[in-house]
């Protein structure tokens, strides 16, 4: 779940990716970071101060650890390097819209 003014952005990101509890941890960690990145553009949310934890349960105990800043920076670099938009977007959409 998400809280605060970035809730809508984060939630939409997770729904768009189909995030649920059955997904593998690496994919989940990336998608949670991605949701945080999208949330950070909402009014009142800043890009600084990211903290992430990985929690796991065995029997009735819970174990966890915080991601290091280097690990968070790696997720950030992965997110910034990705692009869901085609490189020839302008040409393709212009053709659909008959724009010269």
Steps between C-alpha positions, in 0.01 A plus 500: 500500500600862457423809704513874444465719193689251280257216576316518169818499292653211694184292501436547129859396428463179699161418344638568152782251562261245652693496826382243753639286780579206270763686297868421556692726736729662238205603282308621804794708628541666161128568461475645851793731422332595171175580684696718744666681209163575339360610837789744546365732228175564690467836678647479849717195430870542444754278326728471804494275801419160354515211742411144406485185708465137405302298752453125508319273738587152613273317736381778729806725487575785263845578366602799294766735384521850358636546152826692493522834322708330230222245443238776481726695262523190278120470489482871416751462216305204363176700514652807334652287221175330406259643250155370423465743210613393154802691371304593187192616691469838327512347153252224582245723673536769236411238238190400697394863536601590142733770631787606278 
